[in-house]
Amino acid sequence: MRILIIALVTLNILYFVGVYLFSVAFDRPPPLKEPGIPTIKLLAMNAGEASVSAQSSDACFTVGPYNLEQTARKMAEKLSKAGRAVRVKRQQTDRIQKYLVFLPQQPTREAAEQIVVDIKKNKIKEYAIIDSGPYKNAIALGTFSDLDKARRHTEYIRFLGYDAKHTEQQQRAIVFWVSYDDTFSEPTPVIAWSKAIDPNSVVQKISEACEY
């Protein structure tokens, strides 16, 4: 009986030793790289690099037009103090300077003078016969810087029974634009700044290609 127990213990020891050696020999983890197949490398994102990339999302804009160079220079100075790269640009453009209210051309100056005599009876104070140009022998009834005022005066003359019209009068002018760089994260309030510098300026902010 004692010999049988010793034999069983010995067999158990041999069994466990065999299982261990078998697992060491055959139970191996799969290889990380197979021959002929490129390995995949995982790239960890650097938080610092992502932050720098977000901060470098710059954009460029131009604000204007300004009728006076002095106003544009004040705007450029304010942007420069805020740390922006700034450039003032001049532009020549055709601008509406005023609106002319008039009666159409008459065949002769004498015919125009007869209309003027009749106009005076309606207490119209401003009138003039145009002597030359495309409106020769037409009768000017006033010029206005505001379109609504020109329309109202035109309608008043029509109410009196005359075929009044109004037209734009353009003139070459120099205007000024202020170009600057900015960021998407904290856009500069240029429209508010412009109003503070000159409340009468009507400007717009336009995106443009960066040249800085």
C-alpha positions in Angstrom: 0.0 0.0 0.0 2.8 2.4 0.9 4.5 1.6 -2.4 1.3 2.3 -4.3 0.9 5.7 -2.7 4.5 6.7 -3.5 4.0 5.6 -7.1 0.8 7.7 -7.4 2.6 10.8 -6.0 5.5 10.2 -8.4 3.1 9.9 -11.3 1.3 13.2 -10.4 4.7 15.0 -10.1 5.7 13.7 -13.5 2.3 14.7 -15.0 2.5 18.3 -13.8 6.1 18.6 -14.9 5.1 17.3 -18.4 2.2 19.8 -18.6 4.4 22.7 -17.7 7.1 21.8 -20.2 4.5 21.3 -22.9 3.0 24.7 -22.3 6.4 26.4 -22.4 7.2 24.7 -25.7 3.9 25.2 -27.5 1.7 27.8 -25.7 3.5 30.9 -27.0 1.9 34.3 -27.7 1.4 35.1 -31.4 4.3 37.0 -33.0 4.0 40.8 -33.3 5.3 40.9 -36.9 4.8 38.4 -39.7 7.3 38.1 -42.4 6.5 40.3 -45.5 3.7 42.3 -43.7 4.6 45.8 -42.5 3.8 46.6 -38.9 1.3 49.3 -37.9 2.7 52.1 -35.8 0.3 54.1 -33.7 1.1 57.8 -33.5 0.2 59.4 -30.2 -1.0 63.0 -30.6 1.1 65.6 -28.8 -1.3 67.8 -26.9 1.2 70.7 -27.1 1.3 70.4 -30.9 -2.5 70.4 -31.2 -2.6 73.6 -29.1 -0.1 75.4 -31.2 -1.9 74.4 -34.4 -5.2 75.8 -33.0 -3.6 79.1 -32.0 -2.0 79.5 -35.5 -5.4 79.6 -37.2 -4.9 83.1 -38.4 -7.0 85.0 -40.9 -6.7 88.4 -42.7 -9.3 91.0 -43.2 -9.8 94.5 -44.5 -12.1 97.2 -43.1 -13.4 100.2 -45.0 -13.9 102.2 -47.1 -12.9 105.4 -45.3 -13.4 108.7 -47.1 -10.7 110.4 -45.0 -7.1 109.1 -44.8 -6.9 110.5 -41.2 -9.8 108.3 -40.1 -8.1 105.2 -41.7 -4.8 106.1 -40.0 -6.5 106.3 -36.6 -8.0 102.8 -37.2 -4.7 101.4 -38.2 -3.0 102.8 -35.1 -5.6 101.2 -32.9 -5.2 97.8 -34.6 -1.4 98.1 -34.3 -1.6 98.8 -30.6 -3.7 95.6 -30.3 -0.8 93.7 -31.8 -2.1 93.3 -35.3 0.0 93.6 -38.5 -1.6 96.6 -40.3 -1.5 98.1 -43.8 -3.4 101.1 -45.1 -4.4 100.9 -48.8 -5.6 103.6 -51.2 -8.2 102.9 -53.8 -9.6 105.0 -56.6 -13.3 104.4 -57.2 -16.4 105.9 -58.7 -18.7 107.0 -56.0 -22.2 108.6 -56.0 -21.6 112.1 -54.8 -25.2 113.4 -55.1 -28.6 112.9 -56.7 -30.0 115.4 -59.2 -33.7 116.1 -59.4 -34.6 117.6 -62.9 -37.2 118.1 -65.6 -36.4 116.4 -68.9 -34.7 118.2 -71.7 -36.6 120.7 -73.7 -36.2 121.1 -77.5 -34.9 124.7 -77.1 -33.8 127.0 -74.3 -36.8 129.2 -74.9 -39.1 126.2 -74.2 -37.2 125.6 -71.0 -37.5 129.2 -69.9 -41.3 129.0 -70.4 -41.4 126.1 -67.9 -39.3 128.0 -65.5 -41.8 130.9 -65.5 -44.5 128.4 -64.7 -42.5 126.8 -62.0 -42.0 130.1 -60.2 -45.8 130.3 -59.7 -45.6 127.1 -57.5 -43.0 128.7 -55.2 -40.2 126.3 -56.2 -37.1 128.2 -55.1 -34.3 126.1 -56.6 -34.1 125.8 -60.4 -31.6 126.2 -63.2 -31.5 125.6 -66.9 -28.6 123.3 -67.8 -26.5 125.0 -70.6 -24.4 122.1 -71.9 -23.7 118.4 -71.7 -26.0 115.4 -72.0 -28.7 117.3 -70.0 -28.6 120.5 -72.1 -31.9 122.4 -71.8 -33.1 120.2 -68.9 -34.1 122.0 -65.8 -32.3 121.2 -62.6 -34.5 121.4 -59.5 -31.9 120.6 -56.8 -29.2 118.2 -55.7 -29.3 116.0 -52.7 -26.7 113.8 -50.9 -29.4 111.5 -49.6 -31.4 109.3 -52.0 -34.6 109.4 -49.9 -34.6 113.2 -49.9 -34.2 113.2 -53.7 -37.1 110.8 -54.1 -39.4 112.9 -51.8 -38.5 116.1 -53.8 -39.2 114.3 -57.1 -42.6 113.1 -55.9 -43.4 116.7 -54.7 -42.6 118.1 -58.2 -44.7 115.4 -59.8 -47.6 116.3 -57.5 -47.4 119.8 -58.9 -47.9 118.4 -62.3 -44.4 118.2 -63.7 -42.6 115.1 -65.1 -39.8 115.2 -62.6 -37.0 112.6 -62.4 -33.9 112.0 -60.3 -30.6 110.5 -61.3 -27.2 109.6 -59.7 -24.2 111.8 -60.3 -20.9 109.9 -59.8 -17.4 111.3 -59.3 -14.0 109.7 -59.1 -12.8 109.6 -55.5 -10.0 108.2 -53.3 -11.0 105.9 -50.4 -8.9 104.1 -47.9 -9.0 100.5 -46.6 -7.2 99.1 -43.5 -5.9 95.5 -43.9 -4.9 93.5 -40.8 -4.3 90.0 -39.5 -6.6 88.4 -36.9 -7.5 85.1 -35.3 -10.6 83.0 -35.4 -10.6 82.4 -31.7 -10.7 86.1 -30.7 -11.8 88.3 -33.6 -11.1 92.0 -33.3 -14.2 94.2 -33.0 -13.2 96.5 -35.8 -16.8 97.7 -36.7 -17.3 98.9 -33.1 -13.9 100.5 -33.1 -14.6 102.2 -36.4 -17.9 103.7 -35.0 -16.0 105.0 -32.0 -13.5 106.7 -34.2 -16.0 108.2 -36.7 -19.7 107.6 -36.1 -20.5 108.8 -39.6 -18.3 106.2 -41.4 -20.2 103.4 -43.0 -17.7 100.5 -43.3 -17.7 96.8 -43.8 -15.3 93.9 -42.9 -14.1 91.7 -45.8 -12.0 88.6 -45.7 -8.9 88.7 -47.8 -5.7 86.7 -48.5 -2.9 87.1 -46.0 0.1 89.0 -47.2 2.0 89.3 -43.9 
